[in-house]
Amino acid sequence: MSSASQAPDTAVYCPGCNQRFAVGSISDCPRCGASLTTCSAVDLQETLLVKEIGAVGNQRGAGRFDDDDRAALEALIGTELHVYRFESLLGCGGMGCVYLAYHKDLQRYSAVKILSRRKSSSFEEFTARFMLEGQAAAALIHPNIVTVHAIGTQEGRYFLEMEFVAGRSLQQLVDEEGRLTPTRAATLTTCVSEGLAAAHREGIVHRDLKLDNVLLSNSNVPKIADFGLAKRIRANASSTGESLCGTPNFMAPELFNGAPASKTSDVYSLGVCFYYLLTGELPYVAGSLQELQQKVTSDPLPPIRSRFPGIPLEMAECLSLLLAKSPSNRPSDGVEAMQLLHAVLGQVRDTESLLAEAFCDVDNVHWQRADQRYRLNFSLPDGRRQKIFIEPSDHSGTGKLLLIYSICCDSQPEYYEEALKLNSEMPHGGIAIREIEGESKFIVVDTYPRATVDSEEIRRSVWEIAYRADAVEKLLTGQDHN
């Protein structure tokens, strides 16, 4: 991962997102629009929340990550330690670096976090925290949590071996694709809530749940990472001395007022994640931490359906509960949040997950999403190609259908008679006329109830429609326009 190994000497930093960017590239945070602070790249490991002025500054000592330390950690690439061979750098944080490592005994890849040697030798609290919280995270075995395999020391280095998730974070997903469909957003959030519920059952609070800390596997399974290893936001010496945990844009209102992180503050962070997936925006944005604190603690939740009317009412009501100002008005923990989200989602599965499951082992089917419509590019064995579209119908509630269709050709009158004959021969689905981008087209279409359609039905229907639509196009026109 080149971004970590090529960090500039100076950087601009967003206190709300707890993220840094190359100096001179931008003046405002591309995620939340907050004003960026210029400071030394090697010092940007913890945010300072200075209560009386809302300013951000550098912290020396425990939060510092100097050039010599960074160089030593980067020098591990290509070397071996214990049973691991370090092959590439996945990222660097406030406590150390994470590598893609090959486990020589088990012959598998894993993600190995190495604690900064300077921190482990100079700041005993970091070593103790690293070990204790690594042990706590190792107790969490759940499909929606990144599994911790081992923790220990070797040659004076403290390491944490984790499951390697070869996908992208949910933040990267939204950065690349924009806001998700409501069903897709609800499905992913529900999966995250299941992982959070498992942690809360064990008495473990995440403290920094955000989209950057949820990894999406290649099979579209979201997994919560960095349990207990979150960056900390420290109050200055004139305050109570309590440590505030989290990333400000995802922090619950009570955390800004000095309350300790809790299960209900995790639930609030889950609500911010859900809001961001639905809208591509944060519920509250501000130019400074002081202004952000004012908005989070005092401003009402923005009316989401007035800007995004396609979001169902039940999802908007769910958000209002997850993002309630008072902890007592939110679900009390991840278990209650999970139950709420399951009630909102029902049995409906999002189209993206269904497609991934239907075509996980197929190389000649690729898809793209535009709003709620998916376009699949299908390669036929004889070299011809066909596009298949999948989208929900305009019906409401339980009457909503999933439409699967492919364009044959223009609906010219000379084709009508032959099209009717072909239509009568189809065992299910059929040829219809539909307006596509202002033009009348013959399509082959099949429909399924949105609430009950499964991946096997989609797989079978896509194959049949692709072949039938191509055959109709070839018979009527002799061309291959798709």
Secondary structure as GFF3:
##gff-version 3
##sequence-region A 1 482
A	DSSP	alpha_helix	2	5	.	.	.	ID=ss1
A	DSSP	beta_strand	10	14	.	.	.	ID=ss2
A	DSSP	beta_strand	19	22	.	.	.	ID=ss3
A	DSSP	beta_strand	37	40	.	.	.	ID=ss4
A	DSSP	three_ten_helix	41	43	.	.	.	ID=ss5
A	DSSP	beta_strand	48	49	.	.	.	ID=ss6
A	DSSP	three_ten_helix	61	63	.	.	.	ID=ss7
A	DSSP	alpha_helix	67	74	.	.	.	ID=ss8
A	DSSP	beta_strand	80	81	.	.	.	ID=ss9
A	DSSP	beta_strand	84	92	.	.	.	ID=ss10
A	DSSP	beta_strand	96	103	.	.	.	ID=ss11
A	DSSP	beta_strand	108	115	.	.	.	ID=ss12
A	DSSP	alpha_helix	117	122	.	.	.	ID=ss13
A	DSSP	alpha_helix	124	138	.	.	.	ID=ss14
A	DSSP	beta_strand	148	154	.	.	.	ID=ss15
A	DSSP	beta_strand	157	163	.	.	.	ID=ss16
A	DSSP	beta_strand	168	169	.	.	.	ID=ss17
A	DSSP	alpha_helix	170	177	.	.	.	ID=ss18
A	DSSP	alpha_helix	182	201	.	.	.	ID=ss19
A	DSSP	three_ten_helix	211	213	.	.	.	ID=ss20
A	DSSP	beta_strand	214	216	.	.	.	ID=ss21
A	DSSP	beta_strand	222	224	.	.	.	ID=ss22
A	DSSP	beta_strand	232	235	.	.	.	ID=ss23
A	DSSP	beta_strand	243	245	.	.	.	ID=ss24
A	DSSP	three_ten_helix	248	250	.	.	.	ID=ss25
A	DSSP	alpha_helix	253	256	.	.	.	ID=ss26
A	DSSP	alpha_helix	263	279	.	.	.	ID=ss27
A	DSSP	alpha_helix	289	298	.	.	.	ID=ss28
A	DSSP	alpha_helix	304	307	.	.	.	ID=ss29
A	DSSP	alpha_helix	313	322	.	.	.	ID=ss30
A	DSSP	three_ten_helix	327	329	.	.	.	ID=ss31
A	DSSP	alpha_helix	334	345	.	.	.	ID=ss32
A	DSSP	alpha_helix	351	358	.	.	.	ID=ss33
A	DSSP	beta_strand	365	370	.	.	.	ID=ss34
A	DSSP	beta_strand	373	379	.	.	.	ID=ss35
A	DSSP	beta_strand	385	392	.	.	.	ID=ss36
A	DSSP	three_ten_helix	397	399	.	.	.	ID=ss37
A	DSSP	beta_strand	401	410	.	.	.	ID=ss38
A	DSSP	three_ten_helix	413	415	.	.	.	ID=ss39
A	DSSP	alpha_helix	416	424	.	.	.	ID=ss40
A	DSSP	beta_strand	430	436	.	.	.	ID=ss41
A	DSSP	beta_strand	439	449	.	.	.	ID=ss42
A	DSSP	alpha_helix	455	477	.	.	.	ID=ss43
###
